[in-house]
């Protein structure tokens, strides 16, 4: 099965501080044209060893989905085409926000 390639528009780059005081250690954004469970565009974490600074957009492959049991929306994980992420890596990189939710990760 072919992997889904996506373009993520980054609206919370590395170093961004949100209104709750969370500082983003990875780039985070949305995928235009795909509506998530909250009625807004689908959110996505960009996790890549090739991206270590703030960016404005990213093209890559959907490799996992974080299903939040106590929220209306799920989070997609996008990385570079050649990269493979383990569940442990995803947990570590997204902990800064996902610690507040009861969720499970499906690696695709």
C-alpha positions, 0 to 999 in steps of 0.5 A: 500500500502506498503511503499518503504524502501530505503538505503541512502548513506550520503555524506553531514552529519549534520554540512557539509558546502557546497560551497554556505555556507549552513550548513546542519542541517540534513543528506543528501545523495543519493539512489544508483541505482535510477537516479533523474531528473538531471541524478545523483543518487536520492537525499534524506533528512534524517529526523528522531528524532532518528538521531541527529548526522552525519551518513554515511548511513541510512535505512528507509521509503520514506514518502514524495517528494519535487517537485521543480518547478524551478529545474530539480530534486526532493528531497525524504524524508526518515525517520525511519519506525515507524516515521510519519512526518508532512508537517510542519516538512518537511518544517522546516527541509529542509528550509536551502536549499529549501528556494531557490526553488519554490516547493511543498511537497507531503506526501505519 
